[in-house]
Amino acid sequence: MALKIALKPNEKIVVNGAVIANGDKPARLHFLNNASFLREKDIMQEDDAKRDEDFIYYLVQLMYLDEGDAPRYRMQLDYAINALSEVHPDKAGALQEILSMVDGGHVYEALKECKKVFPDGA
């Protein structure tokens, strides 16, 4: 079954690393196979990752969009999660779950979990 995405006018989406900009009218995309994509509203720029919570989301996002450098981002993620777990011991279990999702190949789900763990952050 195809995944259908509706884009608003002028909305951007990243698909397998390519930034695609919609025109001035709504559009629908149909993904017929697996693809890594993020809507503009879910993309965090490096300059916006000001807090540790944001940086974790940013690293997971990079792993999702740039699989070639994922091992490098994974090492940074491990360090960031360990540091944040010390600051927020009440979130340590959820942060470890994010690592488990990433290690299990469920990187997109880990992105969504980041938003749940720190709803005011990423």
C-alpha positions in Angstrom: 0.0 0.0 0.0 1.3 3.4 -1.0 2.0 6.1 1.6 0.2 9.3 0.6 1.4 12.8 1.7 -0.4 16.0 1.1 1.8 19.1 0.8 0.6 22.6 1.4 1.5 25.3 -1.1 5.2 26.2 -0.9 5.8 23.5 1.7 9.2 21.7 1.6 10.0 18.1 2.2 13.3 16.1 2.3 13.1 12.8 0.5 16.2 10.6 0.7 18.4 13.7 1.3 16.9 15.7 -1.6 15.0 18.9 -0.6 11.8 19.2 -2.7 9.8 22.4 -2.7 6.1 22.4 -3.6 4.7 25.0 -5.9 2.0 27.5 -5.1 -0.8 24.8 -5.1 -1.5 21.9 -2.9 0.1 18.6 -4.0 -0.1 14.9 -3.1 2.9 12.6 -3.1 2.5 8.8 -3.3 5.5 6.8 -2.0 5.4 3.4 -3.6 8.5 2.1 -1.9 10.5 2.8 1.3 12.0 6.3 1.5 13.4 8.5 4.2 11.4 11.7 4.3 10.7 14.6 6.7 8.3 17.5 6.3 9.7 21.0 6.7 7.9 21.4 10.1 9.8 18.4 11.5 13.2 19.4 10.3 15.5 20.9 12.8 18.4 23.1 11.6 21.7 22.8 13.5 21.4 26.4 14.7 18.1 25.6 16.3 19.5 22.7 18.5 20.3 25.0 21.4 19.3 22.7 24.2 20.6 19.1 24.9 17.1 17.8 24.2 17.1 19.5 20.8 20.6 18.2 20.0 19.4 14.6 20.6 16.5 15.1 18.1 18.9 16.7 15.7 21.3 13.7 15.8 18.5 11.2 15.3 17.3 13.3 12.4 20.8 13.2 10.9 20.9 9.4 11.3 17.6 9.2 9.5 18.4 11.4 6.6 22.1 10.6 6.2 22.5 6.8 6.6 26.1 6.9 5.3 27.3 8.9 8.4 24.9 7.2 10.8 27.7 5.4 12.8 29.4 8.8 13.5 26.1 10.3 14.6 25.3 7.2 16.7 28.5 7.7 18.7 27.6 11.4 19.4 24.0 10.3 20.3 25.3 7.8 22.9 27.4 10.5 24.5 24.5 13.1 24.4 22.0 10.6 25.9 24.3 9.6 28.7 24.9 13.2 29.6 21.2 14.1 29.4 20.3 11.1 31.5 22.4 12.4 34.3 20.6 15.8 34.2 17.2 14.2 33.8 17.4 10.8 35.6 13.5 10.6 35.4 13.9 10.5 31.6 16.8 8.0 31.5 14.5 5.0 30.6 12.9 6.9 27.8 16.2 8.1 26.5 17.5 4.5 26.5 14.4 3.5 24.6 15.3 6.0 21.9 18.8 4.4 21.6 17.1 0.9 21.4 14.8 2.2 18.6 17.8 3.6 16.7 19.8 0.4 17.2 16.8 -1.7 16.0 16.6 0.3 12.8 13.5 2.2 13.8 15.0 5.7 13.4 11.9 7.5 12.3 10.0 6.1 15.4 12.9 7.3 17.5 12.4 10.8 16.1 8.8 10.7 17.2 9.8 9.4 20.6 12.1 12.4 21.1 9.2 14.7 20.7 7.2 12.7 23.3 10.1 12.6 25.9 10.7 16.4 25.6 7.5 17.9 24.2 8.8 21.5 24.8 12.1 20.6 23.0 12.4 19.0 19.6 
